[in-house]
Amino acid sequence: MIGKPLWDRVRFYTAFVWRLVALQRPAPFIYGIALTDRCNLACRGCHVSNTGRRDMRWDEVVTAMRGAWARGFRELYFGGGEPMLWHDADFTIADAIAEAKRIGFFHVHVYTNGLLGLETSADLVWVSMDGLPGVFERRRGDHFRQVEQVIRAGSHVKVALIYVIDRNTAEGVESFLRWVHETKLPVMGVMFYFHTPYYGRDVLFLTAEERAPIIDRLLGCIRAGLPVINSRAGLLALKSGNWPRRFSVTSVVDVDGESVCCRASDEVCVDCGYAACTELTEFQRLRPSAILGMMRYW
């Protein structure tokens, strides 16, 4: 007999897929909360951390979650800044995750740099690692071994990595994937994004022409059985640029208010490297690899 929580999920996903695929009407799905802009790192290329804006208050976080649930969002993630730093009086991210689950969100994800540990009740933790030593520090500083140790020592059952490809990290893709595989790093795999120029094209930015051969390399890594989370369909869409921007199935809120898809301006959309979006658009197009990929982490 199917329990009520499972039945609720089956019913939601069935209706969501029908509207998204058959009717081509995107409906609310994934909701993000940027709890804080504070971060314990100063990563090159990041312009959304340590801006001086205040953290979200506990009542704002709860109001945002309840409002998102009421509008139909059922998947939730917490980001930042570094969300593990967030607190409001005695409330911490642990309380926010617990409240999200009490409200009823099907899955709760956390995006972190990993330096403050992975002990959380979130369903999946995404940790940023952009290459091996010699490459990693070009973007995030000299913290590779600390992050590795946290991942290996952690007890969380579901951890995945995010690797941001920019002009400084592009060369390290294959060696990093081999290292993850050969050393049996306890993660689901690696999701690759491209550096998105939120505040204008900078020295880290790669044009579509420069991204294309890197995407071909990633496709080769998939064929070689290396632990790439991106689907073949998602990568091909990212390469072609043929995917809708401001995909309205997802929204994100911070202390300044809510945005559709992400917090960047519309002018940035053409250069978007946020590969999670192409996974969603290719899911809508019923690409088998994207469907299978989505089932791995939602």
VENTADA-V584103 format. One record per residue. RES is the residue in three letters. PSI is psi in radians with two decimals (NA if undefined). NEAR is the number of other ideal C-beta (glycine too) atoms within 10 Angstrom. Layout:
RES&PSI&NEAR ; RES&PSI&NEAR
//
This chain:
MET&2.32&4 ; ILE&2.20&9 ; GLY&2.78&8 ; LYS&-0.81&7 ; PRO&-0.73&10 ; LEU&-0.72&10 ; TRP&-0.70&11 ; ASP&-0.70&14 ; ARG&-0.77&16 ; VAL&-0.77&11 ; ARG&-0.75&10 ; PHE&-0.88&15 ; TYR&-0.64&14 ; THR&-0.83&10 ; ALA&-0.67&12 ; PHE&-0.82&17 ; VAL&-0.68&15 ; TRP&-0.82&12 ; ARG&-0.72&14 ; LEU&-0.80&18 ; VAL&-0.93&13 ; ALA&-0.78&8 ; LEU&-0.17&9 ; GLN&0.69&8 ; ARG&1.67&10 ; PRO&2.37&17 ; ALA&2.80&18 ; PRO&2.42&18 ; PHE&-1.07&20 ; ILE&2.28&21 ; TYR&2.30&25 ; GLY&2.54&25 ; ILE&2.02&25 ; ALA&1.64&24 ; LEU&-0.64&28 ; THR&2.67&26 ; ASP&-0.12&21 ; ARG&2.49&18 ; CYS&2.61&20 ; ASN&0.10&15 ; LEU&2.95&17 ; ALA&1.22&10 ; CYS&2.46&17 ; ARG&2.31&18 ; GLY&-0.15&22 ; CYS&2.21&17 ; HIS&0.20&13 ; VAL&0.11&18 ; SER&2.65&17 ; ASN&0.81&16 ; THR&-0.19&11 ; GLY&-0.12&6 ; ARG&2.62&15 ; ARG&2.81&9 ; ASP&2.77&20 ; MET&2.52&23 ; ARG&2.78&13 ; TRP&-0.78&18 ; ASP&-0.57&10 ; GLU&-0.68&16 ; VAL&-0.82&23 ; VAL&-0.75&17 ; THR&-0.73&13 ; ALA&-0.76&21 ; MET&-0.79&23 ; ARG&-0.69&13 ; GLY&-0.71&13 ; ALA&-0.76&24 ; TRP&-0.76&17 ; ALA&-0.50&10 ; ARG&-0.07&11 ; GLY&-0.09&14 ; PHE&2.41&21 ; ARG&-0.15&21 ; GLU&2.47&19 ; LEU&2.51&26 ; TYR&2.66&24 ; PHE&2.32&24 ; GLY&-2.88&20 ; GLY&-2.44&25 ; GLY&-2.73&25 ; GLU&1.86&24 ; PRO&-0.41&26 ; MET&-0.29&26 ; LEU&-0.31&18 ; TRP&2.44&24 ; HIS&2.73&16 ; ASP&1.86&17 ; ALA&-2.12&7 ; ASP&-0.05&7 ; PHE&2.38&16 ; THR&-3.10&18 ; ILE&-0.49&24 ; ALA&-0.70&14 ; ASP&-0.67&16 ; ALA&-0.73&26 ; ILE&-0.77&21 ; ALA&-0.70&13 ; GLU&-0.68&17 ; ALA&-0.73&26 ; LYS&-0.61&16 ; ARG&-0.69&9 ; ILE&-0.62&14 ; GLY&0.07&12 ; PHE&2.38&21 ; PHE&-0.74&17 ; HIS&2.56&18 ; VAL&2.16&21 ; HIS&2.68&22 ; VAL&2.36&25 ; TYR&2.13&20 ; THR&2.80&26 ; ASN&-0.11&25 ; GLY&-0.22&24 ; LEU&-0.33&17 ; LEU&0.27&14 ; GLY&2.90&13 ; LEU&0.24&20 ; GLU&1.76&13 ; THR&2.72&20 ; SER&0.14&13 ; ALA&2.66&26 ; ASP&-0.52&21 ; LEU&2.39&20 ; VAL&2.18&24 ; TRP&2.15&23 ; VAL&2.33&22 ; SER&2.13&22 ; MET&1.98&24 ; ASP&1.18&28 ; GLY&3.02&24 ; LEU&2.96&16 ; PRO&2.41&11 ; GLY&-0.45&11 ; VAL&-0.81&20 ; PHE&-0.82&23 ; GLU&-0.28&16 ; ARG&-0.44&19 ; ARG&-0.70&23 ; ARG&-0.08&25 ; GLY&-3.14&14 ; ASP&1.23&9 ; HIS&0.20&18 ; PHE&-0.90&18 ; ARG&-0.62&10 ; GLN&-0.81&13 ; VAL&-0.76&20 ; GLU&-0.80&19 ; GLN&-0.69&11 ; VAL&-0.75&20 ; ILE&-0.77&19 ; ARG&-0.54&12 ; ALA&-0.28&10 ; GLY&2.70&17 ; SER&0.02&7 ; HIS&2.32&19 ; VAL&-0.37&10 ; LYS&1.88&17 ; VAL&2.42&20 ; ALA&2.76&18 ; LEU&2.62&25 ; ILE&2.22&19 ; TYR&2.03&24 ; VAL&2.11&25 ; ILE&2.13&27 ; ASP&-2.98&22 ; ARG&-0.45&15 ; ASN&-0.35&19 ; THR&-0.12&23 ; ALA&-0.60&19 ; GLU&-0.30&14 ; GLY&0.10&20 ; VAL&-1.00&22 ; GLU&-0.76&14 ; SER&-0.63&13 ; PHE&-0.79&23 ; LEU&-0.72&24 ; ARG&-0.71&15 ; TRP&-0.79&14 ; VAL&-0.78&21 ; HIS&-0.87&16 ; GLU&-0.55&9 ; THR&0.05&10 ; LYS&0.81&8 ; LEU&2.25&18 ; PRO&1.24&15 ; VAL&2.79&20 ; MET&-0.56&16 ; GLY&-2.86&19 ; VAL&2.19&23 ; MET&2.23&20 ; PHE&2.24&26 ; TYR&2.83&20 ; PHE&2.54&23 ; HIS&2.16&25 ; THR&2.18&19 ; PRO&1.30&20 ; TYR&-0.55&18 ; TYR&0.67&12 ; GLY&2.65&10 ; ARG&2.22&12 ; ASP&-2.97&14 ; VAL&-0.32&9 ; LEU&-0.29&20 ; PHE&2.41&18 ; LEU&2.26&19 ; THR&2.95&9 ; ALA&-0.67&14 ; GLU&-0.60&7 ; GLU&-0.53&13 ; ARG&-0.60&20 ; ALA&-0.91&15 ; PRO&-0.46&11 ; ILE&-0.71&18 ; ILE&-0.68&22 ; ASP&-0.66&13 ; ARG&-0.71&14 ; LEU&-0.70&25 ; LEU&-0.66&16 ; GLY&-0.64&12 ; CYS&-0.68&21 ; ILE&-0.80&17 ; ARG&-0.53&10 ; ALA&-0.04&12 ; GLY&0.29&9 ; LEU&2.73&19 ; PRO&1.14&18 ; VAL&2.19&24 ; ILE&-0.62&23 ; ASN&2.47&25 ; SER&2.79&24 ; ARG&-0.75&19 ; ALA&-0.74&22 ; GLY&-0.72&28 ; LEU&-0.71&25 ; LEU&-0.65&19 ; ALA&-0.71&23 ; LEU&-0.65&28 ; LYS&-0.74&18 ; SER&-0.45&12 ; GLY&0.06&14 ; ASN&1.31&11 ; TRP&2.56&19 ; PRO&2.41&15 ; ARG&2.87&16 ; ARG&0.96&14 ; PHE&1.99&22 ; SER&0.11&13 ; VAL&-0.22&23 ; THR&2.51&23 ; SER&2.82&20 ; VAL&2.51&18 ; VAL&2.52&22 ; ASP&-2.92&23 ; VAL&-0.38&15 ; ASP&-0.11&10 ; GLY&-2.95&8 ; GLU&2.53&15 ; SER&2.60&17 ; VAL&2.25&13 ; CYS&-1.18&22 ; CYS&3.14&22 ; ARG&0.06&18 ; ALA&2.86&19 ; SER&2.83&10 ; ASP&-0.53&9 ; GLU&-0.40&10 ; VAL&-0.37&19 ; CYS&-0.65&17 ; VAL&-0.47&9 ; ASP&0.26&20 ; CYS&2.36&23 ; GLY&0.23&20 ; TYR&1.57&20 ; ALA&-0.33&23 ; ALA&-0.52&20 ; CYS&-0.71&24 ; THR&-0.46&28 ; GLU&-0.71&27 ; LEU&-0.76&21 ; THR&-0.63&21 ; GLU&-0.48&25 ; PHE&-0.76&24 ; GLN&-0.58&17 ; ARG&0.12&13 ; LEU&0.59&12 ; ARG&2.16&20 ; PRO&-0.74&11 ; SER&-0.61&18 ; ALA&-0.67&25 ; ILE&-0.84&16 ; LEU&-0.68&13 ; GLY&-0.78&23 ; MET&-0.60&16 ; MET&-0.33&9 ; ARG&-0.61&13 ; TYR&0.13&18 ; TRP&NA&17
//
